[in-house]
Amino acid sequence: MNIDDLLRCLADRSVELFLADGRLRYRGPEAALTAELRGHIASHRSTIIERLRMAATASGGTCCCGKCHRQNWVDDPPKDSRIRTTCGKCGRFIGYRPVGPRMA
C-alpha cells in the first residue's frame, strides 16, 4: 500500500495521525487500526512524520486546512456520554466534550 492509499484508508476509518513531542501518535475509534495498518504506518513512518511537520508549518501549526475555526466544527452523535468534535473542512480531531449544551 502506498502512502496516499494508506492516509486515505486511515481517514475513511476516522483515524487521525499527529505529532506529540516529535513522536507519531494517533486518535480514532477503538479497533480502527488493524495489525496490517500498523505495519503500513511503520513502513511509512518517516514520510508521514515529514508530511505532518510540513502541514503544520504551512498552516501556522493549526491544521492542514488552516481553517479549524469554531464555525467549521462538526459534532458526532453522542456516545458514552461524550460528543466527538472534528473540523468539517479537514477532518482534524478537535476534542471531546460531555453531552449537554455547548458553552460559548
Backbone as JSON Lines, residues from 0, in Angstrom:
{"i":0,"aa":"M","n":[0.86,-1.18,0.0],"ca":[0.0,0.0,0.0],"c":[0.9,1.24,0.0]}
{"i":1,"aa":"N","n":[0.63,2.15,-0.94],"ca":[1.44,3.37,-0.95],"c":[0.91,4.34,0.11]}
{"i":2,"aa":"I","n":[1.67,5.39,0.35],"ca":[1.34,6.28,1.46],"c":[0.01,7.02,1.25]}
{"i":3,"aa":"D","n":[-0.28,7.41,0.01],"ca":[-1.54,8.11,-0.23],"c":[-2.74,7.2,0.02]}
{"i":4,"aa":"D","n":[-2.65,5.95,-0.41],"ca":[-3.72,4.99,-0.15],"c":[-3.86,4.75,1.36]}
{"i":5,"aa":"L","n":[-2.74,4.66,2.06],"ca":[-2.76,4.45,3.49],"c":[-3.46,5.62,4.2]}
{"i":6,"aa":"L","n":[-3.09,6.84,3.86],"ca":[-3.69,8.01,4.5],"c":[-5.18,8.11,4.2]}
{"i":7,"aa":"R","n":[-5.57,7.75,2.97],"ca":[-6.99,7.74,2.62],"c":[-7.74,6.68,3.42]}
{"i":8,"aa":"C","n":[-7.15,5.52,3.56],"ca":[-7.75,4.43,4.34],"c":[-7.92,4.84,5.8]}
{"i":9,"aa":"L","n":[-6.9,5.46,6.37],"ca":[-6.98,5.92,7.76],"c":[-8.06,6.99,7.92]}
{"i":10,"aa":"A","n":[-8.16,7.9,6.97],"ca":[-9.19,8.95,7.04],"c":[-10.58,8.32,6.95]}
{"i":11,"aa":"D","n":[-10.74,7.32,6.09],"ca":[-12.03,6.62,5.97],"c":[-12.42,5.94,7.27]}
{"i":12,"aa":"R","n":[-11.43,5.53,8.05],"ca":[-11.68,4.88,9.33],"c":[-11.7,5.89,10.49]}
{"i":13,"aa":"S","n":[-11.65,7.17,10.17],"ca":[-11.66,8.27,11.17],"c":[-10.46,8.2,12.11]}
{"i":14,"aa":"V","n":[-9.31,7.8,11.56],"ca":[-8.08,7.76,12.33],"c":[-7.26,8.99,11.97]}
{"i":15,"aa":"E","n":[-6.87,9.74,12.98],"ca":[-6.05,10.93,12.8],"c":[-4.64,10.65,13.28]}
{"i":16,"aa":"L","n":[-3.66,10.89,12.41],"ca":[-2.26,10.82,12.8],"c":[-1.8,12.22,13.15]}
{"i":17,"aa":"F","n":[-1.0,12.34,14.21],"ca":[-0.5,13.64,14.62],"c":[0.83,13.45,15.33]}
{"i":18,"aa":"L","n":[1.54,14.56,15.53],"ca":[2.81,14.53,16.24],"c":[2.62,15.1,17.64]}
{"i":19,"aa":"A","n":[3.18,14.42,18.62],"ca":[3.2,14.89,20.0],"c":[4.63,14.74,20.5]}
{"i":20,"aa":"D","n":[5.26,15.85,20.8],"ca":[6.67,15.85,21.22],"c":[7.55,15.12,20.22]}
{"i":21,"aa":"G","n":[7.25,15.33,18.92],"ca":[8.05,14.74,17.86],"c":[7.77,13.28,17.58]}
{"i":22,"aa":"R","n":[6.84,12.68,18.32],"ca":[6.51,11.27,18.12],"c":[5.17,11.13,17.41]}
{"i":23,"aa":"L","n":[5.09,10.14,16.53],"ca":[3.88,9.89,15.78],"c":[2.85,9.23,16.68]}
{"i":24,"aa":"R","n":[1.65,9.81,16.74],"ca":[0.55,9.3,17.56],"c":[-0.69,9.22,16.7]}
{"i":25,"aa":"Y","n":[-1.74,8.59,17.23],"ca":[-3.0,8.54,16.51],"c":[-4.17,8.66,17.46]}
{"i":26,"aa":"R","n":[-5.3,9.1,16.9],"ca":[-6.59,9.12,17.59],"c":[-7.59,8.49,16.64]}
{"i":27,"aa":"G","n":[-8.51,7.74,17.2],"ca":[-9.54,7.17,16.35],"c":[-10.4,6.2,17.12]}
{"i":28,"aa":"P","n":[-11.39,5.67,16.46],"ca":[-12.28,4.71,17.09],"c":[-11.53,3.45,17.52]}
{"i":29,"aa":"E","n":[-12.08,2.81,18.55],"ca":[-11.48,1.56,19.01],"c":[-11.42,0.56,17.86]}
{"i":30,"aa":"A","n":[-10.38,-0.18,17.78],"ca":[-10.16,-1.25,16.78],"c":[-10.07,-0.73,15.35]}
{"i":31,"aa":"A","n":[-9.91,0.58,15.15],"ca":[-9.8,1.11,13.79],"c":[-8.46,0.76,13.17]}
{"i":32,"aa":"L","n":[-7.41,0.64,14.0],"ca":[-6.09,0.29,13.48],"c":[-5.85,-1.2,13.61]}
{"i":33,"aa":"T","n":[-5.87,-1.87,12.5],"ca":[-5.58,-3.3,12.48],"c":[-4.06,-3.5,12.51]}
{"i":34,"aa":"A","n":[-3.65,-4.71,12.74],"ca":[-2.21,-5.03,12.73],"c":[-1.62,-4.73,11.35]}
{"i":35,"aa":"E","n":[-2.38,-4.99,10.31],"ca":[-1.91,-4.71,8.95],"c":[-1.68,-3.21,8.75]}
{"i":36,"aa":"L","n":[-2.64,-2.38,9.19],"ca":[-2.48,-0.93,9.05],"c":[-1.31,-0.42,9.89]}
{"i":37,"aa":"R","n":[-1.14,-0.97,11.08],"ca":[0.01,-0.58,11.91],"c":[1.33,-0.87,11.19]}
{"i":38,"aa":"G","n":[1.37,-1.99,10.51],"ca":[2.57,-2.35,9.74],"c":[2.84,-1.37,8.61]}
{"i":39,"aa":"H","n":[1.77,-0.97,7.92],"ca":[1.92,0.01,6.84],"c":[2.37,1.37,7.39]}
{"i":40,"aa":"I","n":[1.81,1.76,8.54],"ca":[2.24,3.01,9.16],"c":[3.72,2.94,9.52]}
{"i":41,"aa":"A","n":[4.14,1.82,10.09],"ca":[5.54,1.66,10.47],"c":[6.46,1.76,9.25]}
{"i":42,"aa":"S","n":[6.04,1.19,8.13],"ca":[6.89,1.23,6.94],"c":[6.97,2.62,6.32]}
{"i":43,"aa":"H","n":[5.98,3.47,6.58],"ca":[5.96,4.83,6.03],"c":[6.17,5.89,7.1]}
{"i":44,"aa":"R","n":[6.6,5.49,8.3],"ca":[6.69,6.39,9.45],"c":[7.44,7.69,9.14]}
{"i":45,"aa":"S","n":[8.62,7.61,8.56],"ca":[9.41,8.83,8.34],"c":[8.73,9.77,7.36]}
{"i":46,"aa":"T","n":[8.11,9.24,6.32],"ca":[7.4,10.08,5.35],"c":[6.17,10.73,5.98]}
{"i":47,"aa":"I","n":[5.44,9.97,6.81],"ca":[4.26,10.51,7.48],"c":[4.66,11.65,8.4]}
{"i":48,"aa":"I","n":[5.71,11.45,9.17],"ca":[6.19,12.49,10.09],"c":[6.59,13.74,9.31]}
{"i":49,"aa":"E","n":[7.29,13.55,8.21],"ca":[7.7,14.68,7.37],"c":[6.47,15.44,6.85]}
{"i":50,"aa":"R","n":[5.47,14.73,6.37],"ca":[4.26,15.38,5.87],"c":[3.52,16.14,6.96]}
{"i":51,"aa":"L","n":[3.43,15.56,8.15],"ca":[2.76,16.23,9.26],"c":[3.5,17.5,9.66]}
{"i":52,"aa":"R","n":[4.82,17.44,9.67],"ca":[5.61,18.64,10.0],"c":[5.43,19.73,8.95]}
{"i":53,"aa":"M","n":[5.42,19.33,7.67],"ca":[5.23,20.31,6.59],"c":[3.84,20.93,6.66]}
{"i":54,"aa":"A","n":[2.82,20.13,6.95],"ca":[1.45,20.64,7.04],"c":[1.32,21.62,8.2]}
{"i":55,"aa":"A","n":[1.94,21.3,9.33],"ca":[1.87,22.2,10.49],"c":[2.59,23.5,10.2]}
{"i":56,"aa":"T","n":[3.72,23.44,9.52],"ca":[4.48,24.65,9.19],"c":[3.7,25.51,8.2]}
{"i":57,"aa":"A","n":[3.12,24.88,7.19],"ca":[2.38,25.62,6.16],"c":[1.14,26.3,6.71]}
{"i":58,"aa":"S","n":[0.52,25.7,7.73],"ca":[-0.72,26.27,8.26],"c":[-0.51,27.07,9.54]}
{"i":59,"aa":"G","n":[0.73,27.32,9.88],"ca":[1.0,28.06,11.1],"c":[0.83,27.22,12.34]}
{"i":60,"aa":"G","n":[0.83,25.89,12.19],"ca":[0.75,24.99,13.32],"c":[-0.66,24.63,13.75]}
{"i":61,"aa":"T","n":[-1.68,25.08,13.03],"ca":[-3.04,24.77,13.46],"c":[-3.54,23.46,12.88]}
{"i":62,"aa":"C","n":[-3.64,23.36,11.59],"ca":[-4.08,22.12,10.96],"c":[-3.77,22.19,9.48]}
{"i":63,"aa":"C","n":[-4.08,21.12,8.77],"ca":[-3.74,21.07,7.35],"c":[-4.6,22.01,6.52]}
{"i":64,"aa":"C","n":[-5.82,22.34,6.97],"ca":[-6.65,23.26,6.19],"c":[-6.44,24.7,6.63]}
{"i":65,"aa":"G","n":[-5.88,24.91,7.81],"ca":[-5.64,26.25,8.32],"c":[-6.92,26.98,8.7]}
{"i":66,"aa":"K","n":[-8.04,26.28,8.72],"ca":[-9.32,26.92,8.98],"c":[-10.14,26.18,10.03]}
{"i":67,"aa":"C","n":[-9.51,25.68,11.06],"ca":[-10.25,24.98,12.12],"c":[-10.9,25.97,13.06]}
{"i":68,"aa":"H","n":[-11.72,26.84,12.47],"ca":[-12.47,27.8,13.27],"c":[-13.72,27.12,13.79]}
{"i":69,"aa":"R","n":[-14.23,27.65,14.85],"ca":[-15.39,27.06,15.51],"c":[-16.57,26.84,14.57]}
{"i":70,"aa":"Q","n":[-16.78,27.73,13.61],"ca":[-17.91,27.58,12.7],"c":[-17.77,26.35,11.79]}
{"i":71,"aa":"N","n":[-16.56,25.8,11.68],"ca":[-16.34,24.6,10.86],"c":[-16.44,23.31,11.67]}
{"i":72,"aa":"W","n":[-16.61,23.41,12.97],"ca":[-16.63,22.22,13.81],"c":[-17.91,21.43,13.59]}
{"i":73,"aa":"V","n":[-17.76,20.11,13.57],"ca":[-18.88,19.2,13.38],"c":[-18.89,18.22,14.55]}
{"i":74,"aa":"D","n":[-20.06,18.06,15.17],"ca":[-20.2,17.12,16.28],"c":[-20.73,15.8,15.79]}
{"i":75,"aa":"D","n":[-20.12,14.7,16.26],"ca":[-20.64,13.36,16.01],"c":[-21.78,13.12,16.99]}
{"i":76,"aa":"P","n":[-22.65,12.15,16.71],"ca":[-23.7,11.82,17.67],"c":[-23.08,11.39,19.0]}
{"i":77,"aa":"P","n":[-23.76,11.69,20.12],"ca":[-23.23,11.32,21.44],"c":[-22.98,9.82,21.56]}
{"i":78,"aa":"K","n":[-21.89,9.47,22.25],"ca":[-21.54,8.08,22.52],"c":[-20.83,8.06,23.87]}
{"i":79,"aa":"D","n":[-21.24,7.19,24.75],"ca":[-20.63,7.06,26.08],"c":[-20.62,8.4,26.82]}
{"i":80,"aa":"S","n":[-21.7,9.16,26.71],"ca":[-21.86,10.45,27.38],"c":[-20.85,11.5,26.92]}
{"i":81,"aa":"R","n":[-20.31,11.33,25.71],"ca":[-19.38,12.31,25.15],"c":[-19.74,12.6,23.7]}
{"i":82,"aa":"I","n":[-19.38,13.77,23.25],"ca":[-19.56,14.16,21.87],"c":[-18.17,14.41,21.28]}
{"i":83,"aa":"R","n":[-17.87,13.75,20.17],"ca":[-16.58,13.92,19.49],"c":[-16.75,15.03,18.46]}
{"i":84,"aa":"T","n":[-15.83,15.99,18.46],"ca":[-15.89,17.12,17.54],"c":[-14.7,17.07,16.6]}
{"i":85,"aa":"T","n":[-14.97,17.29,15.3],"ca":[-13.93,17.33,14.28],"c":[-14.11,18.58,13.42]}
{"i":86,"aa":"C","n":[-13.08,18.93,12.67],"ca":[-13.17,20.05,11.73],"c":[-13.88,19.54,10.47]}
{"i":87,"aa":"G","n":[-14.92,20.25,10.06],"ca":[-15.66,19.86,8.86],"c":[-14.88,20.09,7.58]}
{"i":88,"aa":"K","n":[-13.83,20.91,7.62],"ca":[-13.03,21.19,6.43],"c":[-11.93,20.16,6.2]}
{"i":89,"aa":"C","n":[-11.19,19.82,7.26],"ca":[-10.03,18.93,7.08],"c":[-10.19,17.59,7.8]}
{"i":90,"aa":"G","n":[-11.21,17.45,8.65],"ca":[-11.41,16.2,9.37],"c":[-10.58,16.08,10.63]}
{"i":91,"aa":"R","n":[-9.83,17.12,10.98],"ca":[-8.96,17.08,12.16],"c":[-9.78,16.9,13.44]}
{"i":92,"aa":"F","n":[-9.3,16.05,14.32],"ca":[-9.95,15.84,15.61],"c":[-9.76,17.08,16.47]}
{"i":93,"aa":"I","n":[-10.86,17.64,16.99],"ca":[-10.8,18.82,17.84],"c":[-10.79,18.42,19.3]}
{"i":94,"aa":"G","n":[-11.69,17.53,19.68],"ca":[-11.73,17.08,21.07],"c":[-13.07,16.46,21.42]}
{"i":95,"aa":"Y","n":[-13.19,16.1,22.68],"ca":[-14.42,15.54,23.21],"c":[-15.01,16.54,24.19]}
{"i":96,"aa":"R","n":[-16.34,16.49,24.34],"ca":[-17.0,17.27,25.37],"c":[-18.16,16.46,25.9]}
{"i":97,"aa":"P","n":[-18.58,16.73,27.12],"ca":[-19.7,15.98,27.68],"c":[-21.0,16.34,26.95]}
{"i":98,"aa":"V","n":[-21.95,15.43,26.99],"ca":[-23.27,15.7,26.41],"c":[-23.91,16.82,27.22]}
{"i":99,"aa":"G","n":[-24.47,17.79,26.54],"ca":[-25.1,18.94,27.18],"c":[-24.93,20.16,26.3]}
{"i":100,"aa":"P","n":[-25.44,21.28,26.73],"ca":[-25.34,22.48,25.9],"c":[-23.88,22.92,25.74]}
{"i":101,"aa":"R","n":[-23.56,23.39,24.54],"ca":[-22.21,23.9,24.26],"c":[-22.09,25.28,24.86]}
{"i":102,"aa":"M","n":[-21.03,25.47,25.61],"ca":[-20.76,26.77,26.24],"c":[-20.02,27.63,25.22]}
{"i":103,"aa":"A","n":[-20.41,28.88,25.09],"ca":[-19.8,29.79,24.1],"c":[-18.48,30.32,24.53]}
